[in-house]
């Protein structure tokens, strides 16, 4: 093998390695997003209702407006 063939083989190997790394990284990222989405959908209706009510309560009565805070 001459130096041009060696360099071409080395460039191909490095390029294919990065291609594999990028595809595996994308696959892992999509998997993590799917896992997170499935976890977020698993919230029971009662917990969601309580969370919404607590949010409404905070907007109606912010901490600075509670009696005795001043």
Backbone as XML, in Angstrom:
<?xml version="1.0"?>
<chain id="A" units="angstrom">
  <residue number="1" name="UNK">
    <atom name="N" x="0.839" y="-1.183" z="0.000"/>
    <atom name="CA" x="0.000" y="0.000" z="0.000"/>
    <atom name="C" x="0.881" y="1.242" z="0.000"/>
  </residue>
  <residue number="2" name="UNK">
    <atom name="N" x="0.551" y="2.171" z="-0.858"/>
    <atom name="CA" x="1.301" y="3.420" z="-0.818"/>
    <atom name="C" x="0.642" y="4.384" z="0.162"/>
  </residue>
  <residue number="3" name="UNK">
    <atom name="N" x="1.232" y="5.548" z="0.320"/>
    <atom name="CA" x="0.747" y="6.472" z="1.354"/>
    <atom name="C" x="-0.652" y="7.000" z="1.044"/>
  </residue>
  <residue number="4" name="UNK">
    <atom name="N" x="-0.989" y="7.181" z="-0.227"/>
    <atom name="CA" x="-2.328" y="7.675" z="-0.570"/>
    <atom name="C" x="-3.379" y="6.625" z="-0.223"/>
  </residue>
  <residue number="5" name="UNK">
    <atom name="N" x="-3.112" y="5.374" z="-0.516"/>
    <atom name="CA" x="-4.062" y="4.309" z="-0.182"/>
    <atom name="C" x="-4.214" y="4.175" z="1.335"/>
  </residue>
  <residue number="6" name="UNK">
    <atom name="N" x="-3.128" y="4.300" z="2.067"/>
    <atom name="CA" x="-3.173" y="4.215" z="3.521"/>
    <atom name="C" x="-3.991" y="5.374" z="4.089"/>
  </residue>
  <residue number="7" name="UNK">
    <atom name="N" x="-3.754" y="6.567" z="3.570"/>
    <atom name="CA" x="-4.489" y="7.731" z="4.053"/>
    <atom name="C" x="-5.974" y="7.615" z="3.717"/>
  </residue>
  <residue number="8" name="UNK">
    <atom name="N" x="-6.293" y="7.109" z="2.539"/>
    <atom name="CA" x="-7.692" y="6.939" z="2.143"/>
    <atom name="C" x="-8.377" y="5.919" z="3.036"/>
  </residue>
  <residue number="9" name="UNK">
    <atom name="N" x="-7.709" y="4.818" z="3.329"/>
    <atom name="CA" x="-8.276" y="3.796" z="4.207"/>
    <atom name="C" x="-8.470" y="4.350" z="5.610"/>
  </residue>
  <residue number="10" name="UNK">
    <atom name="N" x="-7.523" y="5.147" z="6.074"/>
    <atom name="CA" x="-7.631" y="5.729" z="7.409"/>
    <atom name="C" x="-8.782" y="6.729" z="7.464"/>
  </residue>
  <residue number="11" name="UNK">
    <atom name="N" x="-8.936" y="7.565" z="6.451"/>
    <atom name="CA" x="-10.028" y="8.527" z="6.419"/>
    <atom name="C" x="-11.384" y="7.808" z="6.386"/>
  </residue>
  <residue number="12" name="UNK">
    <atom name="N" x="-11.483" y="6.748" z="5.622"/>
    <atom name="CA" x="-12.736" y="6.002" z="5.546"/>
    <atom name="C" x="-13.075" y="5.402" z="6.902"/>
  </residue>
  <residue number="13" name="UNK">
    <atom name="N" x="-12.087" y="4.841" z="7.589"/>
    <atom name="CA" x="-12.319" y="4.230" z="8.895"/>
    <atom name="C" x="-12.757" y="5.288" z="9.905"/>
  </residue>
  <residue number="14" name="UNK">
    <atom name="N" x="-12.103" y="6.432" z="9.911"/>
    <atom name="CA" x="-12.472" y="7.494" z="10.839"/>
    <atom name="C" x="-13.865" y="8.033" z="10.527"/>
  </residue>
  <residue number="15" name="UNK">
    <atom name="N" x="-14.169" y="8.216" z="9.283"/>
    <atom name="CA" x="-15.482" y="8.709" z="8.880"/>
    <atom name="C" x="-16.582" y="7.734" z="9.218"/>
  </residue>
  <residue number="16" name="UNK">
    <atom name="N" x="-16.361" y="6.459" z="9.002"/>
    <atom name="CA" x="-17.392" y="5.475" z="9.315"/>
    <atom name="C" x="-17.588" y="5.339" z="10.814"/>
  </residue>
  <residue number="17" name="UNK">
    <atom name="N" x="-16.521" y="5.515" z="11.579"/>
    <atom name="CA" x="-16.648" y="5.465" z="13.029"/>
    <atom name="C" x="-17.536" y="6.603" z="13.516"/>
  </residue>
  <residue number="18" name="UNK">
    <atom name="N" x="-17.317" y="7.819" z="12.991"/>
    <atom name="CA" x="-18.152" y="8.951" z="13.383"/>
    <atom name="C" x="-19.600" y="8.746" z="12.942"/>
  </residue>
  <residue number="19" name="UNK">
    <atom name="N" x="-19.792" y="8.157" z="11.792"/>
    <atom name="CA" x="-21.144" y="7.879" z="11.309"/>
    <atom name="C" x="-21.864" y="6.930" z="12.268"/>
  </residue>
  <residue number="20" name="UNK">
    <atom name="N" x="-21.176" y="5.917" z="12.719"/>
    <atom name="CA" x="-21.759" y="4.966" z="13.676"/>
    <atom name="C" x="-22.061" y="5.667" z="14.993"/>
  </residue>
  <residue number="21" name="UNK">
    <atom name="N" x="-21.137" y="6.499" z="15.468"/>
    <atom name="CA" x="-21.339" y="7.215" z="16.731"/>
    <atom name="C" x="-22.548" y="8.142" z="16.639"/>
  </residue>
  <residue number="22" name="UNK">
    <atom name="N" x="-22.694" y="8.849" z="15.532"/>
    <atom name="CA" x="-23.821" y="9.772" z="15.364"/>
    <atom name="C" x="-25.141" y="9.007" z="15.346"/>
  </residue>
  <residue number="23" name="UNK">
    <atom name="N" x="-25.207" y="7.901" z="14.622"/>
    <atom name="CA" x="-26.452" y="7.139" z="14.564"/>
    <atom name="C" x="-26.792" y="6.505" z="15.910"/>
  </residue>
  <residue number="24" name="UNK">
    <atom name="N" x="-25.808" y="5.995" z="16.608"/>
    <atom name="CA" x="-26.075" y="5.429" z="17.936"/>
    <atom name="C" x="-26.525" y="6.533" z="18.892"/>
  </residue>
  <residue number="25" name="UNK">
    <atom name="N" x="-25.891" y="7.701" z="18.833"/>
    <atom name="CA" x="-26.290" y="8.828" z="19.672"/>
    <atom name="C" x="-27.718" y="9.259" z="19.396"/>
  </residue>
  <residue number="26" name="UNK">
    <atom name="N" x="-28.090" y="9.314" z="18.127"/>
    <atom name="CA" x="-29.461" y="9.686" z="17.772"/>
    <atom name="C" x="-30.447" y="8.632" z="18.269"/>
  </residue>
  <residue number="27" name="UNK">
    <atom name="N" x="-30.086" y="7.383" z="18.145"/>
    <atom name="CA" x="-30.952" y="6.297" z="18.615"/>
    <atom name="C" x="-31.150" y="6.378" z="20.130"/>
  </residue>
  <residue number="28" name="UNK">
    <atom name="N" x="-30.077" y="6.624" z="20.868"/>
    <atom name="CA" x="-30.171" y="6.749" z="22.327"/>
    <atom name="C" x="-31.021" y="7.960" z="22.699"/>
  </residue>
  <residue number="29" name="UNK">
    <atom name="N" x="-30.851" y="9.076" z="21.996"/>
    <atom name="CA" x="-31.636" y="10.276" z="22.273"/>
    <atom name="C" x="-33.125" y="10.046" z="22.027"/>
  </residue>
  <residue number="30" name="UNK">
    <atom name="N" x="-33.474" y="9.417" z="20.924"/>
    <atom name="CA" x="-34.871" y="9.120" z="20.637"/>
    <atom name="C" x="-35.431" y="8.163" z="21.681"/>
  </residue>
  <residue number="31" name="UNK">
    <atom name="N" x="-34.646" y="7.189" z="22.097"/>
    <atom name="CA" x="-35.086" y="6.266" z="23.140"/>
    <atom name="C" x="-35.341" y="6.971" z="24.459"/>
  </residue>
  <residue number="32" name="UNK">
    <atom name="N" x="-34.461" y="7.899" z="24.825"/>
    <atom name="CA" x="-34.639" y="8.652" z="26.075"/>
    <atom name="C" x="-35.883" y="9.535" z="26.002"/>
  </residue>
  <residue number="33" name="UNK">
    <atom name="N" x="-36.128" y="10.126" z="24.853"/>
    <atom name="CA" x="-37.320" y="10.957" z="24.695"/>
    <atom name="C" x="-38.592" y="10.119" z="24.775"/>
  </residue>
  <residue number="34" name="UNK">
    <atom name="N" x="-38.583" y="8.952" z="24.180"/>
    <atom name="CA" x="-39.748" y="8.064" z="24.243"/>
    <atom name="C" x="-39.986" y="7.595" z="25.670"/>
  </residue>
  <residue number="35" name="UNK">
    <atom name="N" x="-38.923" y="7.275" z="26.383"/>
    <atom name="CA" x="-39.054" y="6.846" z="27.783"/>
    <atom name="C" x="-39.632" y="7.972" z="28.641"/>
  </residue>
  <residue number="36" name="UNK">
    <atom name="N" x="-39.115" y="9.193" z="28.461"/>
    <atom name="CA" x="-39.602" y="10.329" z="29.246"/>
    <atom name="C" x="-41.068" y="10.616" z="28.928"/>
  </residue>
  <residue number="37" name="UNK">
    <atom name="N" x="-41.431" y="10.514" z="27.679"/>
    <atom name="CA" x="-42.825" y="10.762" z="27.296"/>
    <atom name="C" x="-43.756" y="9.719" z="27.904"/>
  </residue>
  <residue number="38" name="UNK">
    <atom name="N" x="-43.330" y="8.474" z="27.916"/>
    <atom name="CA" x="-44.176" y="7.429" z="28.493"/>
    <atom name="C" x="-44.293" y="7.601" z="30.009"/>
  </residue>
  <residue number="39" name="UNK">
    <atom name="N" x="-43.231" y="8.082" z="30.662"/>
    <atom name="CA" x="-43.292" y="8.327" z="32.100"/>
    <atom name="C" x="-44.232" y="9.495" z="32.418"/>
  </residue>
  <residue number="40" name="UNK">
    <atom name="N" x="-44.228" y="10.511" z="31.597"/>
    <atom name="CA" x="-45.085" y="11.668" z="31.838"/>
    <atom name="C" x="-46.554" y="11.338" z="31.587"/>
  </residue>
  <residue number="41" name="UNK">
    <atom name="N" x="-46.837" y="10.421" z="30.714"/>
    <atom name="CA" x="-48.218" y="10.044" z="30.443"/>
    <atom name="C" x="-48.776" y="9.139" z="31.533"/>
  </residue>
  <residue number="42" name="UNK">
    <atom name="N" x="-47.927" y="8.610" z="32.372"/>
    <atom name="CA" x="-48.367" y="7.652" z="33.385"/>
    <atom name="C" x="-48.846" y="8.339" z="34.672"/>
  </residue>
  <residue number="43" name="UNK">
    <atom name="N" x="-49.077" y="9.656" z="34.623"/>
    <atom name="CA" x="-49.535" y="10.371" z="35.815"/>
    <atom name="C" x="-51.006" y="10.033" z="36.048"/>
  </residue>
  <residue number="44" name="UNK">
    <atom name="N" x="-51.342" y="9.545" z="37.236"/>
    <atom name="CA" x="-52.737" y="9.215" z="37.525"/>
    <atom name="C" x="-53.615" y="10.468" z="37.498"/>
  </residue>
  <residue number="45" name="UNK">
    <atom name="N" x="-54.870" y="10.337" z="37.107"/>
    <atom name="CA" x="-55.763" y="11.504" z="37.032"/>
    <atom name="C" x="-55.898" y="12.248" z="38.364"/>
  </residue>
  <residue number="46" name="UNK">
    <atom name="N" x="-55.917" y="11.523" z="39.481"/>
    <atom name="CA" x="-56.048" y="12.171" z="40.783"/>
    <atom name="C" x="-54.838" y="13.059" z="41.077"/>
  </residue>
  <residue number="47" name="UNK">
    <atom name="N" x="-53.644" y="12.590" z="40.752"/>
    <atom name="CA" x="-52.446" y="13.400" z="40.978"/>
    <atom name="C" x="-52.455" y="14.630" z="40.075"/>
  </residue>
  <residue number="48" name="UNK">
    <atom name="N" x="-52.880" y="14.472" z="38.855"/>
    <atom name="CA" x="-52.945" y="15.609" z="37.941"/>
    <atom name="C" x="-53.950" y="16.644" z="38.448"/>
  </residue>
  <residue number="49" name="UNK">
    <atom name="N" x="-55.083" y="16.183" z="38.968"/>
    <atom name="CA" x="-56.093" y="17.095" z="39.504"/>
    <atom name="C" x="-55.537" y="17.877" z="40.691"/>
  </residue>
  <residue number="50" name="UNK">
    <atom name="N" x="-54.828" y="17.173" z="41.601"/>
    <atom name="CA" x="-54.238" y="17.841" z="42.760"/>
    <atom name="C" x="-53.183" y="18.863" z="42.345"/>
  </residue>
  <residue number="51" name="UNK">
    <atom name="N" x="-52.392" y="18.529" z="41.347"/>
    <atom name="CA" x="-51.364" y="19.446" z="40.858"/>
    <atom name="C" x="-51.999" y="20.695" z="40.276"/>
  </residue>
  <residue number="52" name="UNK">
    <atom name="N" x="-53.028" y="20.517" z="39.475"/>
    <atom name="CA" x="-53.722" y="21.661" z="38.888"/>
    <atom name="C" x="-54.345" y="22.541" z="39.968"/>
  </residue>
  <residue number="53" name="UNK">
    <atom name="N" x="-54.950" y="21.922" z="40.970"/>
    <atom name="CA" x="-55.572" y="22.689" z="42.050"/>
    <atom name="C" x="-54.519" y="23.462" z="42.852"/>
  </residue>
  <residue number="54" name="UNK">
    <atom name="N" x="-53.388" y="22.844" z="43.122"/>
    <atom name="CA" x="-52.313" y="23.521" z="43.852"/>
    <atom name="C" x="-51.783" y="24.709" z="43.049"/>
  </residue>
  <residue number="55" name="UNK">
    <atom name="N" x="-51.688" y="24.567" z="41.738"/>
    <atom name="CA" x="-51.239" y="25.672" z="40.889"/>
    <atom name="C" x="-52.237" y="26.816" z="40.951"/>
  </residue>
  <residue number="56" name="UNK">
    <atom name="N" x="-53.516" y="26.503" z="40.855"/>
    <atom name="CA" x="-54.545" y="27.543" z="40.953"/>
    <atom name="C" x="-54.475" y="28.249" z="42.304"/>
  </residue>
  <residue number="57" name="UNK">
    <atom name="N" x="-54.293" y="27.489" z="43.377"/>
    <atom name="CA" x="-54.207" y="28.067" z="44.713"/>
    <atom name="C" x="-53.018" y="29.027" z="44.829"/>
  </residue>
  <residue number="58" name="UNK">
    <atom name="N" x="-51.892" y="28.650" z="44.242"/>
    <atom name="CA" x="-50.715" y="29.525" z="44.297"/>
    <atom name="C" x="-50.943" y="30.827" z="43.534"/>
  </residue>
  <residue number="59" name="UNK">
    <atom name="N" x="-51.624" y="30.743" z="42.393"/>
    <atom name="CA" x="-51.896" y="31.957" z="41.631"/>
    <atom name="C" x="-52.904" y="32.848" z="42.358"/>
  </residue>
  <residue number="60" name="UNK">
    <atom name="N" x="-53.834" y="32.259" z="43.071"/>
    <atom name="CA" x="-54.832" y="33.048" z="43.783"/>
    <atom name="C" x="-54.269" y="33.661" z="45.050"/>
  </residue>
  <residue number="61" name="UNK">
    <atom name="N" x="-53.338" y="33.001" z="45.693"/>
    <atom name="CA" x="-52.800" y="33.464" z="46.971"/>
    <atom name="C" x="-51.273" y="33.313" z="46.973"/>
  </residue>
  <residue number="62" name="UNK">
    <atom name="N" x="-50.559" y="34.211" z="46.279"/>
    <atom name="CA" x="-49.086" y="34.112" z="46.262"/>
    <atom name="C" x="-48.512" y="34.248" z="47.671"/>
  </residue>
  <residue number="63" name="UNK">
    <atom name="N" x="-47.332" y="33.748" z="47.878"/>
    <atom name="CA" x="-46.720" y="33.718" z="49.217"/>
    <atom name="C" x="-46.614" y="35.108" z="49.840"/>
  </residue>
  <residue number="64" name="UNK">
    <atom name="N" x="-46.317" y="36.141" z="49.085"/>
    <atom name="CA" x="-46.166" y="37.475" z="49.633"/>
    <atom name="C" x="-47.467" y="38.083" z="50.123"/>
  </residue>
  <residue number="65" name="UNK">
    <atom name="N" x="-48.614" y="37.526" z="49.739"/>
    <atom name="CA" x="-49.915" y="38.077" z="50.103"/>
    <atom name="C" x="-50.565" y="37.360" z="51.269"/>
  </residue>
  <residue number="66" name="UNK">
    <atom name="N" x="-49.891" y="36.390" z="51.861"/>
    <atom name="CA" x="-50.492" y="35.653" z="52.964"/>
    <atom name="C" x="-50.499" y="36.524" z="54.218"/>
  </residue>
  <residue number="67" name="UNK">
    <atom name="N" x="-51.547" y="36.417" z="55.018"/>
    <atom name="CA" x="-51.585" y="37.208" z="56.256"/>
    <atom name="C" x="-50.433" y="36.797" z="57.177"/>
  </residue>
  <residue number="68" name="UNK">
    <atom name="N" x="-49.838" y="37.780" z="57.839"/>
    <atom name="CA" x="-48.764" y="37.496" z="58.765"/>
    <atom name="C" x="-47.389" y="37.526" z="58.125"/>
  </residue>
  <residue number="69" name="UNK">
    <atom name="N" x="-47.301" y="37.696" z="56.812"/>
    <atom name="CA" x="-46.009" y="37.750" z="56.139"/>
    <atom name="C" x="-45.362" y="39.123" z="56.239"/>
  </residue>
  <residue number="70" name="UNK">
    <atom name="N" x="-46.123" y="40.128" z="56.631"/>
    <atom name="CA" x="-45.582" y="41.492" z="56.619"/>
    <atom name="C" x="-45.170" y="41.949" z="57.951"/>
  </residue>
</chain>
